Amino acid sequence: MPPTRGRWLQRVTRVRAARWGALALLVRPAYIATEFLVATATRGGYSFASDSVSRLGEIGCSAAYCSPRHELMNGSFIGFGALLAGGAVLLSRPLGPWVTGLLVVSGLSSVATGLAPLDQDATLHAIAAAPLFVAQPIALIVLGVRLRNDRPRPAAALLATGVLTGTAAVSFVLFGDGPASGALERLALWPVLIGLAGFAWTQLAPDEGSGAGHSVTRSHTAS
């Protein structure tokens, strides 16, 4: 195969992989709708402000509380976590190795969380979920720094989101039993979905010298 054609095929493959990875991150905000869908079926009362997300995945039922759609919630932890890890791998070139690694850890943490419901083993559940709250904010901050010269506005948004979600994650850990624990947990998780989806959108531009293929190359060289 001529070297020129080989390089062209590599470039096309890279761009296609990045677009599939971008699509994986773009659909992840749908996770929020899953929470609402599961919460509407709970019996005994559920508060987005004070109750943790993990309560929606509790398998056991009692007279005081029951989440009949717990399988959907735990399945969403697994499915959307897999999308995060897979999307990060496919977008590894524009994300860079550090961000890719942090997001893969986050995705696997989400998968593990879905496999360890809170009411079955609270300690195991906490261990499974902890990396998600640590790795995601750091990933956003590192990505923001990586893009600061090439894409200053998205970079600033990612940095702000990383700081916001990191602060919320620390507050959730410190005040996890407080009346605002549910709100703090969601503040640590939901903005990440939007921030990464916004970054993914920039990778879907047509490959005409600018856009996905070009942004991949520029982001790579900028780092």
Buried (B, 14 or more C-beta within 10 A) or exposed (E): EEEEEEEEEEBEEBBBBBBEBBBBBBBBBBBBEBBEBBBEBBEEEBEEEBBBBBBBBBEEBEEEBBBEBBBBBBBBBBBBBBBBBBBBBBBBBBBBEBBBBBBBBBBBBBBBBBBBBBBEEEEBBBBBBBBBBBBBBBBBBBBBBBBBEBBEEBBEBBBBBBBBBBBBBBBBBEEEEEEEBBBBBBBBBBBBBBBBBBBBEBBBBEBEEEBBBBBBBBBBEBB
